[in-house]
Amino acid sequence: MKTGVIFCVDDEKIVLNSLKTELKNAFGNKYIIETAESGVEALEAIHNLLDLNYEIQVVIADYAMPVMKGDEFLTKIHEQSPHALNILLTGQATVEGVANSINYAGLYRYISKPWHTDDLVLTVKQALKSYQQDNQLKIQNEELIELSTSLEQKVKLRTRELNNKNKLLLEKQLEITTQNKELEKYRNNLENLVKERTLELSEAKDKAEESDRLKSEFLATMSHELRTPLNAIIGLSDLIEGDSSMEEILEYVQIINKSGDHLLKLINDLFKISSIESGKEKVIMKDVDLTNFLDEIHKSMEIYQKDLGKQHLGFNLTVPEEYKKLIIYTDELKLKHIIVNLLKNAVKFSETGTINYGFKICEKEDKTRITFFVSDNGIGIDKSHQDLIFNGFTQVNGSFNRLHEGVGIGLTIAKKLVSLLDGIIWVDSTLGEGSTFFFSLPLKNITRDIFIGSYKDDDRTLKKIQN
């Protein structure tokens, strides 16, 4: 049986001594504890140990070492001794360094400096246990492969014998077998045709029922949304013609104006979705100063908050400092329509908490994209319903939404506009806790260099963009 080795690499002698002492106290003489002060020295030592038939089970390496950093060293170790479990020990590792260690060095764990002895010992114990389990599985797999090979040979031999004995019988039954196969094929074909036809009819039935349901729901919603402001306009117009004071008349006029605006918005939304679906919606690209653009939206949303009587809601716009002067090339009106729609929904469905919105520059699949987000602490959306909210004229909870104006096409329009801008939109939500809507667009014709910023660990909203 080979002797196991735990190898520690760090450019600080005091750290190596501390590692060796703690591991020696924990494991005694059961394992050999070897150390080296650089990656180059460690590679040579490990090579010699392997030649002497020692088994490198665990390697603990510092990241910030001269000449050869920890991730590069662990990658070379992984190539030389792929079964060894690698642990990165540092307080200075970059995200790229850790990612390289995971992708190319089979990184087992990451321990921050300064470490706690109990954490170090527990991590190494788990690594050794995992190594032993993997080794045992390897032995068992080799035994199973050998057994399988033997069984296959016996089965082949026995099959050959049976084939020879049954050859005469098979020849006599060949004609009957051929006929049976043809009959079976014909029967299976008929069954498949029946299944396909049944499935088509079932799908057609489901689509027809769903279409009727959506049509009824849409008509009921439209009836409500049209009647409410129309009744207000007609009723208040009659009151104005009666004996009303000037103050009352002014109040009535304000309500009539709001009702008219609501009707206009409803009709505009219907025209917008009709224009998009008919392919008549044009994309007009131009340079947009993003900071000024978002500031204007912020001011308009403060007015919207006031109109709904929700000034108590927090309303925060987040613009990364390095992008204060960012100019993007996009369709300004469509981008504004999308963001305002998401913000109005956040205000409408929130009674307490804070609404956060902004953007982050991300790099995905070697392409630079800008990802906008709108986060709230509102009612949230159940996981099973999150795909439905982007469907036209669909509402997750019709009875609840009757407390809020709208016919359920705002998010549908937003999704279609995002698609026109070559983007994607999605939601991350928990029922009763709130929702975060994201949409990501490609950056085109940027007028300044883009710095891909890192995400802050304490920023819950922006971290979601990574997912």
N, C-alpha and C positions, 0 to 999 in steps of 0.2 A: 504493500500500500504506500502511495506517495505521501511525503510529508508536506503539510499545508503551510503556505507562506502568506502573511499579511505585510504588504509593502507600503511604506509611508514616504511621501516626497514633499519637501518644503524647503525653501531657500533660507529659512531661519532655523538655526541650530536649536534654539530654546523650544521652538514649536515641535521639532522632531523629537527632542528628548521628552517633552511632555506627552506627546502621542505614544511613544514607545513605553513609557512608564505606565500610563493609564491602561493601555492594551495588555501589557505584561501582567498587571495586577488583575485584570479581568479574565485572562485566558491562560495564565501560567505558562507551562511548557508545552501545552497542547499544540500551539502553532509557533512557527518561527516569525519573529517580528524584525523585518529588515527596513533600513532607512537610506535615503539619498537626498542630497541637497540641491539637485537639479534634475531636469527631465532627461538630459543626455546621460548623466551618471546612472540614473535609475534604469534607463533602457538597456545599458550595457550590463548592469547587475542582474536584471531580470532575465536577459538572454543567457547569462552564465548559469543562473539557477535552473532554468528550463533544461539546459544541456546536462545538468547534474541530476535530472529527473525529479526536481522539486515541482510542486503544484502551486501556481500563483492563484490564490482564491479571491483575495480582496486587495484592491489598490486604492489608497487614500492620497489624493494629490491636491496641492494648493493651486489656485488659478494664476495669481500674479507672481510668476517666476521669470527671472531673466532668461534670455536666449530662446527658451521654449515655454510658452504659456501652458496652463493646465489643460485646456481643451485640446490643444495640439498633441500634448504628451499622451493624454488618455486615448486619443484617436489611434496613435501609433501602438499603444499597449493593446487596444482592442484588435488591431490587425495581427499583432504578434501572439496574443493569448486571448482569443475571443470569448472563452468561457469565464474569465475573471470578471468579477463585479466591481465596477468603478464608482468611487465616491469623490465628489468635488468639494473641497474644503476651502472656503474663502469668504471674505466680506466685500470683495471688490469685483466680483464677476459681472460682466455685462450680459444683457439679455442674449446677444449674439453668441457670446461664449458658452452660456448654458445651453442654448439651442444647438450649437455645434456638438457639444458633449452628448446631448441626447440623441441627435441624428446620426452622428458618425462614431461615437465612442460607446454606445450602449449604456449611458449614464444610469446608475442604479439609484443613487440618492444625492442630495445637495445639503451640506451642513454649513451654516454660517459661523464665522468667527465673531467673537469668542464663543466657543462651544461649551456645553455642559457635559461633564464626564458621563452622566447617566445617558444622555442623548447619544453621545458618541458610541458608548459600549452597546446600547440597545440597537443602534443602526448597524454596527458591525456584526453583532450576533444574528440579526435578521438576514444580513447579507450572506453570512456563512451558512446559515440554515437553508437559504434559498439556493446557494451554490451546491450544497450537499443534495438537496432535493432534485435539482436539475441533473446532477451527476448520476443519482440513482435512477431517475427517469431515463437517462441516456442508456444505462446498462440494461434496464428492463426493455427498452425499445430494441436494442440490439438482440436480446434474447428472443423477443417476439418476432423480429424479422427472420432470425434463424429458424425458429419454429414454423413460421409461416412458409418459408422456402421449402422446408422438409415436407410439410403437409401438401403444398402445391405439387411437388414431385410425386407424392403418393397418389394424389387425386388424378394427376395426368396419366399415371401408369394404369390405375384402375379404370379410368375412362376409356383408355385405349383398348383394354381387355373387353369391356362391355360393348364398345363400338364394333369390335370384331364379331362378338357373339350375336349381336342384334342386326348385323348387316343384312342377313338374309331376310329377317322379318321386316326390316325397313323397306327393302325393295318391294316386298309383296304389298306393303301398306302404302306405298308411295302414291298410287293413284287415288286412294281414299283420302289420304292426307291432303293432297292437292285440292280435291273437291271441297273438303272441310274448310281449308284456308280461304277458298274463294267465297264460300258461304259466310264465313266469319267476317271477311272483309266487307262483304255487301251489308251484313247486319250492322257492323260498326259504323259504316258510312251512313246508313239510315238513322242510327241513334244520334250520330253527330249532327246530322241535318236537323233532326227534331230538337236537339238541345240548343243549337244555334238559333233556330227559329223561335223557340220558347224564350230564349234570352233576349232576342231582339224585341219580341212583343212585350216582355216584362220591362225592358228599358224604355220602350216607347210609352208604355203605360205610366211608368214612374215620372218620365219627363212631362207627360201631359198633365199628371196630377200636380207636379211641382209648378208647372207653368200656370195652372189654374189658381193654385194657392198664392203664388207671387202676384198674379194679376189681381186677385181679390184683395190681398193685403195692400198692394200699391194703390188700388182704387179707393180703398177705405182711408188710407193715409192721405192721399191727394184730396179726397173729399174734406177731410178734417182740416188740412193745411190751407185749403182754398176758402172754406166756409168761415173759418175763424177770423181772418183779417177782413174778408168781405163783409161779414156781419158787423164788425167793428166800424168799418168805413160807412156802411149804409146807416147803421144805427146812430152813430155820432153826427153824421150829416143831417139827419132828421132833428137831432137835438140842437144843432147850430141854428136851424131855421126857426126853432122855438124861442121861448123867452129865456135866454141864457146870458149870464154876465160875460164881460170881456175876458176875465180870467178863465172862466169855464170854456169859452170858445177857443182860447189859445191852447188850453190843455187838450181839448178835443182835436184840434188841428195837429198837435204833436203826435197824438195817438194815431190819427189818420195817416200822417206821414210815415210813422213806423210801420203801420200795417201795409201801406203801399210799398215801402222798401222791402218788406218781407215777401210780398207777392212778386215783386220785380226780381229778387234774388232767386226765388223758386223757379220762375220762368227762365231766367238766365241759366240756371243749372241744367234745366231740361234741354235748352238750346245747346249748351256746351257739350253735354254727353251725346246729343244727337249729332253735332258737328264732328266730334271725335270719332264716333262709330261709323260715320259715313265717309271718313277719310278726308274731310274738308278742312280740318284744323291744321293751320300752317305753323311751322316752327320758325320764329324770327330770332336769330342769334345776334348778340351784341355784347360788348364789354360792360360788365356790371361791377361797380365799386361795392364790394360785399358789406363793408362796415356801414356805409351810408344806407345801403339797401335794408339791412337788418334794423338799423336805428329807426327808419321810417315805419317799418312794420311794428316795432316796439311801441312807438307813439300811438299808432292806430289801435293797437290791442289794449292800451291803457284806457282809451275811450270806450272800447267794447266792454271791458271789465266794468266800467262805471255804469254803462247802460244796463248791464245785467245785475247791478248792485253787488258785485263781487270784488270790491277793492281790497277786501281783507286777504285775498289770495296773494301769496308771494309770486313775483314774476321776474325771473332772472334770465338775462341774455348773456351767454358765455362766448366770447370771441378770443381765441388764443392770441397772446401778445405778439407772437412772431407773424401773425397774419392780419394785423390791423390795417394794412394798406393793400390787401389782396384784391386783385381784379380778376374776375372769372369771365369766361365767354359762354353765355347761355341765353335762354329765352327768359327775360326778366319777368314778364307778365305771368308766364306759366309757373315759374319758380315761386313768385309771390302768392299765386293762387294756392299752391300746394302747402306752403308754410302757414299761411293765414288759416286755411281750412283745418290743419292739424291743431293750431293754437286755439281756434274757436271751440273745437271739440274738447280740448283740454280744459278750457274755462267752463264750458257748458256742463261737463260731467264731473266737475270738482266742486266740493263744498268747503274743503279745508286744505291746508298744506301749501306747497309751492310748485309752480310750473317753471321748469328749467328748459331752455332751448339754446341751440347754437350749432356749431359744426366742428368737425375734426378732419384733418387731411390724413388719409390712410393710403397704404400701398398694398394692393392685393393682386396676386398673379402677375407681378411685374408691371402693373398699371397703377397710375396715381389717380385716386378718386377722392371726392369730397363727400363726407357723410354728415347729413343734417340729422338732428334729433330733437324731439319734443317729449318731455317727461312730465308726468303729473302724479298726484296722490289721490286720484279720483276713484270711481267705482270699480275699475279694472274689468277685464274680460276673461271669461273661463277659457281654458286651453282648447276645449272641444269646439268653441265658437269662433276662434281667432281667424280661421280661414274664411268664415262667412261674411265678415264685416266689409270685405273688399268687393262683394258681389252686389250688383245693381239692385236697388229697391229692397235690400235685405236688412232687417234689424234683428239684433240678438234677442232683445226683449221688447216686443212691441208695446206691452202694457206699461212698462217703465218709461220708454222713450216718448210716450204720449205726454209726459211731463215736460218734454223738451221739444222745441220746434225742429222740423226737418223731416225729409222723406227717405232718408237712408241712401242718398247717392253721392254725398260729399266725398267719402273715401274712395268710391268707385271712380269719380272724376280725378281725384288725386293720383290713384294708381295708374290711370290711363295717361295722365300728363307726365308722370314719371317715366312711363314706358316710351312716350314720344321723345323724351330727353335721353334715351338710351340708359335709363337707370332702373333700380329695383327698390321696392318698398316692403317693409316688414314691421312686425310688432312684437314686443316682449311685454307680457302683461300677466298679473296675478289678480284673480278675483278678490275685490275688497281692499287691495293694496295700491293699485294704480297701474298706469300703462306708460310705456316708452315706445314711441313710433320713430322709425329710422327710414331715411331714404338716401340712397347713394348714387351719385352721378359721376361720370368720367370728367376729368379736368381737361379742357381743350384750350389751345392758344394762350397759355399763361404768360402774362407780361413781366413776371419776375421769377427768380429761382424759388422753387418750393423746398422747404425744409420739412422732412417727415418727422414730426414730433413723437415723443414717447408718451404713453399713457401714465397718468398719475395713479399710484396704487390706492389712494384714498378717494378717488373720484368714481363712485359707483355707476353713475350715468354713462360716462365716457367709456368705461371699461366694457360695457355691454356691446359697444361697437365692434370690439375684437371678435365677438362671437358671430 
